[in-house]
Amino acid sequence: MKRAVISSAVKRIAVLRKNGPFILFFLAAAIGTVFGSLSSRSADDGMLKRLDFIFLTNLELRSSQGILSLFISSFSSVTVFMLAAFLLGLSLWGGALCILIPFFKGYGYGLTAGFVCAAYGMRGFFYNLLVILPGMFISCAVVSMAALHSFKKSLSSVMLLVRSPVKDDPRAQLSSYALTMLRLMLLCAVSSLTDVLCSISFSWLFRF
């Protein structure tokens, strides 16, 4: 019995060590969500419209846009964060800022969710739960993973400068990094498709 317990604990520790960095970056998104929801108390429609391109906060557009327009809007909003992550990964100092990317992604979600819930009560809560949250959860996870890979790439670039002799091929590293980010962009498309499907399925239930 003790061996089984010890074996289970060892496996959990191994899983935590393996996924710990991703959990840390995803936690940054969760913390950003909390800060965003707190900031939503001072937010208004004008502020949300100014931030709409980055966070896709416009509820009327979410409910009234066509399928293609909504997909493009959703995909464009997450592409901003993916591009920032990619560029930071190419910089020697970018690793220090990578943790901010999932934070601000979560901040945008928290800002929108907090405003909707505060303005429309339970109706806003269920709108957030059914329409916004599913796609946003996937996109936050993907952005967190992209930020993690960006951090690793930036760190590896620093290590290339201090390591002697250089064993890793910089071109191979860059190619692997670009392919990884491209795969994550495909997952962003999945999150945007989820956004579209949830909007089509549930947004007609709500009128703001």
C-alpha positions in Angstrom: 0.0 0.0 0.0 2.8 2.4 0.9 4.6 1.6 -2.3 1.5 2.4 -4.3 1.1 5.7 -2.5 4.8 6.6 -2.9 4.7 5.6 -6.6 1.6 7.8 -7.1 3.2 10.7 -5.4 6.4 10.3 -7.5 4.3 10.3 -10.7 2.4 13.4 -9.6 5.7 15.2 -8.8 7.1 14.2 -12.2 4.0 15.5 -14.0 4.2 18.7 -12.1 7.9 19.2 -12.9 7.2 18.5 -16.6 4.2 20.8 -16.8 5.3 23.3 -14.1 6.5 26.0 -16.5 3.2 25.9 -18.5 1.2 26.0 -15.3 3.2 29.1 -14.2 2.4 30.9 -17.5 -1.2 29.9 -17.5 -1.4 31.1 -13.9 -0.2 34.5 -15.1 -3.3 34.5 -17.4 -5.5 33.6 -14.4 -4.0 36.4 -12.4 -4.5 38.8 -15.3 -8.2 37.7 -15.3 -8.5 38.7 -11.7 -6.9 42.1 -12.2 -9.1 42.6 -15.3 -12.3 41.8 -13.5 -11.3 44.3 -10.7 -10.5 47.0 -13.3 -13.9 46.4 -15.0 -15.5 48.4 -12.1 -14.2 51.6 -13.7 -14.7 50.4 -17.3 -17.4 51.8 -19.6 -18.6 51.1 -23.2 -16.1 53.7 -24.6 -13.2 52.0 -22.9 -14.2 48.6 -24.2 -14.6 49.8 -27.7 -11.1 51.3 -27.6 -9.8 47.9 -26.6 -12.0 45.9 -28.9 -9.4 45.0 -31.5 -7.1 43.4 -28.9 -9.6 41.8 -26.6 -12.8 41.4 -28.8 -15.0 43.1 -26.2 -17.8 44.4 -28.3 -20.9 42.3 -27.3 -23.1 43.7 -30.1 -20.6 42.7 -32.7 -20.2 39.3 -31.2 -24.0 38.8 -31.4 -24.6 40.4 -34.9 -21.5 39.6 -37.0 -21.5 37.0 -39.7 -19.6 33.7 -39.2 -16.6 34.8 -41.3 -16.4 38.3 -39.8 -16.6 36.9 -36.3 -13.9 34.3 -37.0 -11.6 37.0 -38.5 -12.2 39.3 -35.5 -11.5 36.5 -33.0 -8.4 35.2 -34.9 -7.0 38.7 -35.3 -7.4 39.5 -31.6 -5.4 36.5 -30.6 -2.8 36.9 -33.4 -1.7 40.2 -31.7 -0.5 38.2 -28.7 1.0 35.5 -30.8 3.0 38.0 -32.8 4.2 39.7 -29.7 5.3 36.3 -28.2 7.1 35.3 -31.5 9.0 38.6 -31.6 10.0 38.5 -28.0 11.4 35.0 -28.5 13.8 36.4 -31.1 15.2 38.9 -28.7 17.8 38.3 -26.1 15.9 40.4 -23.5 12.4 39.3 -24.6 12.4 36.3 -22.2 12.0 38.8 -19.3 8.7 40.1 -20.7 7.2 36.9 -22.0 5.2 36.3 -18.8 3.3 39.6 -19.4 1.7 38.2 -22.6 -0.6 35.7 -21.0 -1.2 38.2 -18.2 -2.6 40.8 -20.6 -4.5 38.2 -22.4 -6.2 37.2 -19.2 -6.6 40.8 -18.3 -8.7 41.4 -21.4 -10.9 38.5 -20.6 -11.4 39.6 -17.0 -12.2 43.1 -18.1 -14.9 41.9 -20.5 -16.3 39.3 -18.2 -16.4 41.6 -15.2 -18.1 44.4 -17.1 -20.7 42.0 -18.6 -21.5 40.5 -15.2 -21.6 43.8 -13.4 -23.8 45.4 -16.1 -26.2 42.6 -16.8 -26.2 40.4 -13.7 -27.0 36.7 -14.1 -27.8 37.3 -17.8 -24.3 38.6 -18.3 -22.8 35.7 -16.2 -24.5 33.1 -18.4 -23.5 35.0 -21.6 -19.9 34.9 -20.4 -20.1 31.2 -19.5 -21.7 30.1 -22.7 -20.4 32.5 -25.4 -17.1 34.0 -24.3 -15.4 31.6 -21.9 -15.0 28.4 -24.1 -13.0 30.1 -26.9 -11.2 32.4 -24.5 -10.0 29.5 -22.3 -8.5 27.8 -25.3 -6.9 30.9 -26.6 -5.4 31.7 -23.1 -3.9 28.2 -23.0 -2.4 28.6 -26.5 -1.1 32.1 -25.7 0.4 30.8 -22.5 2.1 28.0 -24.4 3.4 30.4 -27.0 4.8 32.7 -24.3 6.5 29.7 -22.7 8.2 28.7 -26.0 9.1 32.3 -26.6 10.8 32.4 -23.1 12.7 29.2 -23.9 13.9 30.5 -27.3 15.1 33.8 -25.8 16.8 31.9 -23.0 18.5 29.5 -25.5 19.8 32.6 -27.5 21.3 33.9 -24.3 22.9 30.6 -23.6 24.4 30.5 -27.1 26.4 33.6 -26.2 27.8 32.3 -23.0 28.2 28.6 -24.0 31.6 27.6 -25.5 31.8 25.8 -27.7 28.4 26.2 -29.3 26.8 22.8 -29.9 23.3 23.8 -31.0 22.7 25.0 -34.5 21.1 28.4 -34.4 19.3 27.9 -37.7 17.8 24.6 -36.5 16.7 26.2 -33.3 15.0 29.1 -35.3 13.3 26.7 -37.7 12.0 24.6 -34.8 10.8 27.7 -33.0 9.0 29.0 -36.1 7.3 25.6 -36.7 6.2 25.4 -33.1 4.6 28.9 -33.3 2.9 27.9 -36.6 1.3 24.9 -34.9 0.1 27.0 -32.1 -1.4 29.5 -34.6 -3.4 26.5 -35.9 -4.7 26.0 -32.3 -5.6 29.7 -32.3 -7.8 29.0 -35.3 -9.4 26.3 -33.2 -10.1 28.8 -30.4 -11.6 31.2 -32.9 -13.7 28.5 -34.4 -15.0 27.7 -30.9 -15.8 31.4 -30.5 -17.9 31.2 -33.7 -19.7 28.0 -32.7 -20.6 29.3 -29.2 -21.8 32.6 -30.6 -24.0 30.9 -33.2 -25.3 28.4 -30.7 -26.0 30.7 -27.7 -25.8 34.5 -28.5 -29.3 34.6 -29.9 -30.5 33.8 -26.3 -29.2 37.2 -25.1 -30.1 40.8 -26.0 -28.1 43.7 -24.6 
